Amino acid sequence: MERTQTYRCDGCGSEYRVRGESQPKVVCRDCDHEATLCGTAAAQRAYHIGYTRYREARRQLSDALATAEDGETTLARGGFDGAASDFEASVDQFTTVVREAEAETLAESSERARKKATCLWQAAEWLSGMTYASEQGETAQAGTYRQDAENRLRAAKEYGTVSSPEELLQPEELEAQSEA
């Protein structure tokens, strides 16, 4: 089955519907700027990337928490920093999904995922600060950072579970949206 995708010119905003090849280079006939994928296809791609980065960030956060519990604060800080970076990247991708999604369910799920990833990103940043303060012997400051991180972790729970792309992007829904 041949797929149709929409591309938007990065220069003048003209939109083009392209049928066939999955990643063609589309150049605007009006202003010669390259057009980028937009709409449902862009949202689906961004969700896959965002979810992958989110899962990796969760893994790093869990590993860093275990490392911190073992008293390895320097190693833990590296893990917290890595998790924060991946959470930030996932937030960017989920934001793209919210902007590009044509299906309301995809936009709503992505907004919840964005909010949860933002809370976890903030928690990872606070935990990194906690480990640094601990290393510097600033126990009061480390305690404050830890409390701030715990508050963000509690807030993240309010947004539920981030759905996998397989759960969220059902094959029938994908076909119906690409044909529309």
N, C-alpha and C positions, 0 to 999 in steps of 0.2 A: 504494500500500500504506500502510495506516494504521500509524503508529509508536506504540509504548507506551514511556513513560519513567517513571522512578521519581523522586519528589521526597521529601525528608525535611524535616520541620518543624524550624525552627531553635530553637523553644521547647521542645517536649516530646519530639521525636524520632520522632513518628508518621510512617509512610511511606505515600505515596499513589502509585498507578500511574495515569498519565494517558495517555489515548489521544487521538490527533488532533493538535491545534495544536502547533507546534514549541516555542513559548516562552510557555506560559500563566502567569498569575499564580495560584498555588495557595496558598490560605489554610487553615490547619488548622482543622478543625471542633471540635477539642478545646480549643485554647487561643488561637485567632485570630492566631497568628504566621504569617508567610509561610514557605512551604516552598521549599527550593532543590533544584535538579537534583542527583541523586546517581547512583551506580552507573556502569554502562557509558557512558551518554550524557555524564555529567559528566566521566568519565575521557577520553573521546574529544575533547571540547571543550577540556579542559585540555591535552591533548597537542598539539593544533593550535596553541593559543596559545603554549605553552611552546616548541615547535619554531620558531615564527616569531620569538619573542624571542631564542632561542638563535642562529638564523642571523644576525639583525641584530647581535647582540653579537659574533659571529665576524667579521663584516664590519668592524665598528668597531675590533676588536682588530687586525686585519690592517692597516687604514689607519693606526692609531696607531703600530704598530710601524714602518711605512714612514716615517711623519712623524718619529719619534724618530731613525731612521737618518739622516734628512736634517738632523738637528740642531735641529729645531723643537720643543723640549721643552715649551713652553707649550701649543702646539696638540696635541701628542701626549698631554699629561696630560688635556686635555679629552676626547680620544678614549678613553683608558683609563678615565676616570671614567664615560663613557657606556656603554662595554662592560661595566664592572662592574655598573652599574645594570640593564642588560638581562640579564646572566647571573643576577643575583639574582632578577629576575622569572621567568626560565625555571626556576630551581630551585624557586621557589614552585609553579609550574604542574606541574612533574614530580612534586613531592611530593604534590600533589592527585591526580594520576593513580595513584600508588602506593597511596594510601589508598582510592581509589574503584574501581579496576579490578577487574573480576570475572574477567577472563581472565589467567591466569598469565603468558603471554608478554608481554602489554601491561605488566603490573606489573614484570616483570624488565627489559624494555627501558627502561622509564621510570626504574627505579632506577639503571641504568647511565648513562642520560642525565643524571640528577640529580647523580650523582657526578662525571661529566665536567664538567658545567657549573659545579659547585662549585669544582673545581680551576682552571678557567679564570677564574672570578670572582676567586678568590684571586690568581691570577697578574696579572690586570688591576689589582687593588688594589696589589700590590707594584710593578708597573711605574709606576703613577701616583706612588707614593712615590719611586721611582727618579728620575723626571723632576723632582720637586720638590727632592729632595736635590741633584741636578745643578745646578739653577738657583741653589741656595743655596751652591754651591761645596763641598759636602760629598761629595767623590768617594768616600771610603771607604764612607760610608753608602749612597751610590748603588750602589756595587758589591755591597754586601751585599743590597740590595733586588733587584738584578738577578739575583743567584744564587738568591735565594728564589723569584723569579718563574720562572726556568728550571727549578727543581725541580718547581714546580706544573705547568708545561707538560709536563714529562716524565711526571708522574703522570697527567695527563689522557689521554695516549696509551694508557695501560693499559686504558681503558674503551672503546676502539674508536670506531667511527663512530656518531653519533646517527642513527637511522633516520628517514626522512621519514614523515609521516603516511600518505602513499600506499603506502609499503613496509610499514608496520607494521599499518595498519588496512585489511585487504583487504575489498572489498565483500561477499563471501560471509560473512566472519566478522562483519561489522557487522550484516547481515540476521539471521543466526542468533542473535546476542546480543540484538538488539532484540525478537525474537520470543519469546525465552526468558522 
